[in-house]
Amino acid sequence: MKAENTTYRVVFIHTIKGLISLFDTLLAELFPQAKGYHIVDETLIHTVLEAGKPTSYVYRRITEHAVAAEEFGADAIQLTCSSVSETVEIIKNSVSIPVLKIDEAMIRDAVARFKNIAVIATAPSTLNPTMAQITKIANEMTKEINARATLCEGAYDALLTGDREKHDRIVTNYLLKAIEEADAILLAQASITRVVDSLRGNPTSREIILSKPILSSPRPAIKYLAKTLKEGD
């Protein structure tokens, strides 16, 4: 068991830049007993986007990162990209510490609470595995749901080239349309969370954004991470 003043080490594996501050902020708020360390490997997402799915290279690289994280002394490994969530089932066999998907806690919450769910993604490599996870978890829970996939065409390419303004504009357009047609919105990528936060702070869009539940993965993932480590002591 960890002593009360001992800090948990959590290694985050990212496939894009720009998420470090988000997860450090969530750790400070939801799991202050933990300190985050970050690995950013953009070759992973570029490989997944080109192949349409995780390749042997992606499995090998994430496994290497996971083994290195354990050797570093990590208590858990948190993936932050839904496009590589499916690799967890294989990679966790190479280490003795928890390896956690970014989206599972969010999806379980969505399936438990809602019937008509709009799934928003900016990359096909994320959208398809997310829809598959929703179906799998709905079957486990014996829940009948209607999940509709929405791909924000062009948004991810804009993000990868550094054009955040274009990314945010495209996502906003798709998001506002989806809100009209669903009971809840599920954001398939952590990178979209920032867009929703900015819309909530905008007086012209705030009322629309608050009219339906919008679920994103980072917060429930960190809550589940904390629960996993504390229960493991």
C-alpha positions as CSV (number, residue, x, y, z in Angstrom):
1,M,0.0,0.0,0.0
2,K,1.2,3.5,-0.8
3,A,2.0,5.8,2.1
4,E,-0.4,8.7,2.4
5,N,2.3,11.2,1.2
6,T,3.6,9.0,-1.6
7,T,3.0,10.2,-5.2
8,Y,1.8,7.9,-7.9
9,R,3.7,8.0,-11.2
10,V,1.4,8.1,-14.2
11,V,2.9,8.0,-17.7
12,F,0.7,9.4,-20.5
13,I,1.3,8.2,-24.1
14,H,0.2,10.9,-26.6
15,T,0.0,10.7,-30.3
16,I,-0.3,14.5,-30.9
17,K,1.1,17.6,-29.2
18,G,-0.9,19.9,-27.1
19,L,-2.6,17.6,-24.5
20,I,0.0,17.7,-21.8
21,S,-1.4,20.7,-19.9
22,L,-5.0,19.3,-20.1
23,F,-4.0,16.1,-18.4
24,D,-1.7,17.8,-15.9
25,T,-4.6,20.1,-14.9
26,L,-7.0,17.1,-14.5
27,L,-4.5,15.2,-12.4
28,A,-4.1,18.2,-10.1
29,E,-7.9,18.5,-9.7
30,L,-9.0,14.9,-9.6
31,F,-6.0,12.9,-8.5
32,P,-3.5,15.2,-6.7
33,Q,-1.7,12.2,-5.3
34,A,-0.4,11.5,-8.8
35,K,2.3,13.1,-11.0
36,G,2.1,12.9,-14.7
37,Y,5.0,12.1,-17.1
38,H,4.5,12.4,-20.8
39,I,5.6,10.6,-23.9
40,V,4.6,12.2,-27.3
41,D,5.0,10.1,-30.4
42,E,3.4,11.6,-33.4
43,T,4.6,8.8,-35.7
44,L,1.8,6.7,-34.1
45,I,-1.1,8.8,-35.3
46,H,0.4,9.4,-38.8
47,T,0.9,5.6,-39.2
48,V,-2.7,4.9,-38.1
49,L,-4.1,7.6,-40.4
50,E,-2.2,6.2,-43.4
51,A,-3.1,2.6,-42.7
52,G,-6.6,3.2,-41.3
53,K,-5.8,1.2,-38.2
54,P,-3.0,0.4,-35.8
55,T,-0.2,-1.5,-37.6
56,S,2.5,-3.8,-36.2
57,Y,4.7,-0.8,-36.0
58,V,2.2,1.0,-33.8
59,Y,1.8,-2.0,-31.5
60,R,5.5,-2.4,-31.2
61,R,6.2,1.3,-30.5
62,I,3.5,1.6,-27.8
63,T,4.8,-1.7,-26.3
64,E,8.3,-0.2,-26.2
65,H,6.9,3.0,-24.6
66,A,4.9,1.0,-22.0
67,V,7.9,-1.2,-21.1
68,A,10.1,1.9,-20.7
69,A,7.4,3.5,-18.5
70,E,7.3,0.5,-16.2
71,E,11.1,0.5,-16.0
72,F,10.9,4.2,-15.1
73,G,8.8,3.3,-12.2
74,A,5.3,4.2,-13.4
75,D,2.3,2.9,-11.5
76,A,0.0,3.1,-14.5
77,I,0.1,4.0,-18.2
78,Q,-2.7,6.1,-19.7
79,L,-3.1,6.3,-23.5
80,T,-4.7,9.5,-24.6
81,C,-5.6,8.7,-28.2
82,S,-8.8,6.8,-29.1
83,S,-7.2,5.7,-32.4
84,V,-4.8,3.4,-30.5
85,S,-7.2,2.2,-27.8
86,E,-7.6,-1.2,-29.3
87,T,-3.9,-1.9,-28.8
88,V,-4.3,-2.0,-25.0
89,E,-5.6,-5.6,-25.0
90,I,-2.2,-6.8,-26.4
91,I,0.1,-4.3,-24.9
92,K,-1.0,-4.9,-21.3
93,N,0.4,-8.4,-21.6
94,S,3.9,-6.9,-21.8
95,V,3.8,-5.0,-18.5
96,S,2.6,-5.7,-14.9
97,I,1.0,-2.3,-14.4
98,P,-2.4,-1.0,-15.6
99,V,-2.6,0.2,-19.2
100,L,-5.7,2.2,-19.6
101,K,-7.8,3.3,-22.6
102,I,-8.7,7.0,-22.8
103,D,-12.3,6.4,-23.9
104,E,-13.7,3.3,-22.1
105,A,-15.0,5.1,-19.0
106,M,-16.7,7.7,-21.1
107,I,-18.4,5.1,-23.4
108,R,-19.6,3.1,-20.4
109,D,-21.2,6.2,-18.9
110,A,-22.8,7.2,-22.3
111,V,-24.3,3.7,-22.9
112,A,-25.6,3.5,-19.3
113,R,-27.4,6.8,-19.5
114,F,-28.5,7.5,-23.0
115,K,-30.3,5.9,-26.0
116,N,-29.7,8.2,-28.9
117,I,-26.0,9.1,-29.0
118,A,-24.2,11.2,-31.6
119,V,-20.5,10.3,-31.9
120,I,-18.3,13.1,-33.0
121,A,-14.8,12.4,-34.4
122,T,-12.3,14.2,-36.6
123,A,-10.4,11.0,-37.8
124,P,-11.9,7.8,-39.3
125,S,-9.2,5.9,-37.4
126,T,-10.9,7.0,-34.2
127,L,-14.5,6.9,-35.3
128,N,-14.6,3.2,-36.3
129,P,-13.0,1.7,-33.1
130,T,-15.2,4.0,-31.0
131,M,-18.3,2.8,-32.7
132,A,-17.1,-0.8,-32.2
133,Q,-16.5,-0.2,-28.5
134,I,-20.0,1.3,-28.1
135,T,-21.6,-1.8,-29.7
136,K,-19.5,-4.1,-27.5
137,I,-20.2,-2.3,-24.3
138,A,-23.9,-2.0,-25.1
139,N,-24.1,-5.7,-25.7
140,E,-22.4,-6.3,-22.4
141,M,-24.9,-4.1,-20.6
142,T,-27.8,-5.5,-22.7
143,K,-28.7,-2.0,-23.7
144,E,-30.4,-1.1,-26.9
145,I,-29.0,2.2,-28.2
146,N,-28.9,4.2,-31.4
147,A,-25.3,5.5,-31.9
148,R,-24.8,7.7,-35.0
149,A,-21.3,8.4,-36.3
150,T,-20.3,11.9,-37.4
151,L,-16.9,12.6,-39.0
152,C,-15.8,16.2,-39.1
153,E,-14.2,16.1,-42.5
154,G,-11.0,18.1,-42.8
155,A,-10.7,18.9,-39.1
156,Y,-7.9,16.5,-38.2
157,D,-5.8,17.4,-41.2
158,A,-6.1,21.0,-40.0
159,L,-5.0,20.1,-36.5
160,L,-2.0,18.1,-37.7
161,T,-0.8,21.1,-39.8
162,G,-1.2,23.4,-36.9
163,D,-4.3,25.3,-38.1
164,R,-6.3,25.1,-34.9
165,E,-8.7,27.8,-35.9
166,K,-9.8,25.8,-39.0
167,H,-10.0,22.7,-36.9
168,D,-12.2,24.4,-34.3
169,R,-14.5,26.0,-36.9
170,I,-15.1,22.6,-38.7
171,V,-15.8,20.8,-35.4
172,T,-18.1,23.6,-34.2
173,N,-20.3,23.3,-37.3
174,Y,-20.7,19.5,-37.0
175,L,-21.2,19.7,-33.3
176,L,-24.0,22.3,-33.4
177,K,-25.9,20.2,-36.0
178,A,-25.5,17.0,-34.0
179,I,-26.9,18.6,-30.8
180,E,-30.2,19.0,-32.6
181,E,-30.5,15.3,-33.4
182,A,-29.4,13.4,-30.3
183,D,-30.0,12.9,-26.6
184,A,-26.3,13.2,-25.9
185,I,-23.0,13.9,-27.7
186,L,-20.0,11.7,-27.3
187,L,-16.6,13.2,-28.3
188,A,-14.5,10.5,-29.7
189,Q,-11.2,12.4,-29.3
190,A,-9.7,14.3,-26.4
191,S,-8.6,17.0,-28.8
192,I,-12.2,18.1,-29.3
193,T,-12.7,18.8,-25.6
194,R,-11.0,22.2,-25.9
195,V,-13.5,23.3,-28.6
196,V,-16.5,22.5,-26.4
197,D,-15.0,24.3,-23.5
198,S,-14.5,27.4,-25.7
199,L,-18.1,27.2,-26.9
200,R,-19.4,27.0,-23.3
201,G,-17.6,30.2,-22.5
202,N,-19.0,32.0,-25.6
203,P,-22.3,33.9,-24.9
204,T,-23.6,33.2,-28.4
205,S,-23.2,29.4,-28.3
206,R,-23.4,28.7,-24.5
207,E,-27.1,28.1,-24.4
208,I,-27.0,25.6,-27.3
209,I,-24.0,23.8,-26.0
210,L,-25.6,23.4,-22.6
211,S,-28.9,22.1,-24.0
212,K,-27.6,18.5,-24.3
213,P,-25.0,16.5,-22.3
214,I,-21.7,16.5,-24.1
215,L,-19.3,13.7,-22.9
216,S,-15.6,13.8,-23.4
217,S,-13.0,11.3,-22.4
218,P,-10.3,13.0,-20.3
219,R,-12.2,13.7,-17.1
220,P,-13.8,10.2,-16.7
221,A,-10.5,8.6,-17.7
222,I,-8.6,10.3,-14.9
223,K,-11.4,9.5,-12.4
224,Y,-11.1,5.8,-13.5
225,L,-7.3,6.0,-13.3
226,A,-7.5,7.2,-9.7
227,K,-10.0,4.6,-8.8
228,T,-7.9,1.8,-10.4
229,L,-4.7,2.8,-8.6
230,K,-6.3,3.4,-5.2
231,E,-8.2,0.2,-5.3
232,G,-5.0,-1.6,-6.3
233,D,-3.2,-0.6,-3.1
